[in-house]
Amino acid sequence: MTKLKHILLCVILVISRANGADQERKIVRREEPEYPTIAAKMNLYGTVRLKIWITPEGSIRRLEYIGGHPLLAESALKALKAWKYQPATQESTTFVELKF
């Protein structure tokens, strides 16, 4: 029975360590999105929500638009492509909200 407890403990530790990879990584370089001219003319404001995949080296591998006004989304996606995060041991994902 004791051997089974040790195996279960090891499994729990491995799982908790793998879940720790999803902890927030610090942003090393952040580019602010440009406020689109047409959005300014329309007096359009809001929040754009995105899901991002960050490589172990810290660059953005993939972006997924989740919500917000489409006129603002293009500017948000363009800015996020230039962001850099601190390096980590494996790829991670996070959600970002940009307010305009």
N, C-alpha and C positions, 0 to 999 in steps of 0.2 A: 504494500500500500504506500509506503514511503517513497518508493521509486516513482510511482504514478504521480504523487504530489510534486515531486521534483520536475517531472516532465511537464505537467500542467503549468507550473510556475515559469518554466523556460518559455513555453508557448505564449503565455500572457506577456512576458517581458518582450518577446520578439514582436508581438502584435502592437504593444504600446509604443515600442520604438519606431515601428513603421508608421504608426499614426502620428508620431511626433514630426514627421517630415512635412505634414500639412500646416505646421505652425507658421505664423507669418514671418516672411523673410523681409529684411530691411531693404529699402530702396536706396540704391547707390547714386543713380542718376534719374532725375524726373524732369520730363518736359511738360510744360503746361499746354493744354489744348488752346488753339485759337478760337475765339468766339466768332462764328460765321457771320459775315456781313448781312446776309439775308435774314438770319435769326435776329440780329439787332434791329433791322428794319421792321420785323414782325413783332418786336418786343417779346421774344420767345426765351423763356428760361426753364430750367428743369435739371433733372439728374439723369445721367446715362449710366446704366449698370452693365458691367462686362465680366465675363469669366476669362481668366488668363492662365495659360500653362507656361511655367518658367523652367528653363533648362537648368541642369546642375551648375552651368557656368554663370547663370544669372540673366540671360537674355530671354526675351519673350518668344516662345515657339509658336503659340497659337492664341488667337483672340476669338471670343464668342460674344456677340451682341445679345444681351438678355432683355433690356428694356430701356425706355426713354424715347425722346423724340428723335426720329430718323435724321432730321437736319443737324442735330447736335452730335449724333452718333459717329458720323464720318470724321469729324474733327477729333473726337475722343479716341477713335481707333488709330488715327494717324499719330497722335501724340504718344499713345501707349507703346507703339512699335519701337520707339526710341528709349523707353525706360530700361534701366538695368537694375538688377537685384543682387544682393550679396550671394556669393557662391554657396552651394550646399552639396550634400553627398548624392542627392537624387532629384529628379524632376518633382515639381510641386504645382499645385493649382491654388488659385485664390480668386476672390471676387473683389472688384474695384467699382466704386461709385465716384463719378466725376460730376461736380455741380457747376452749372453754367448760370 
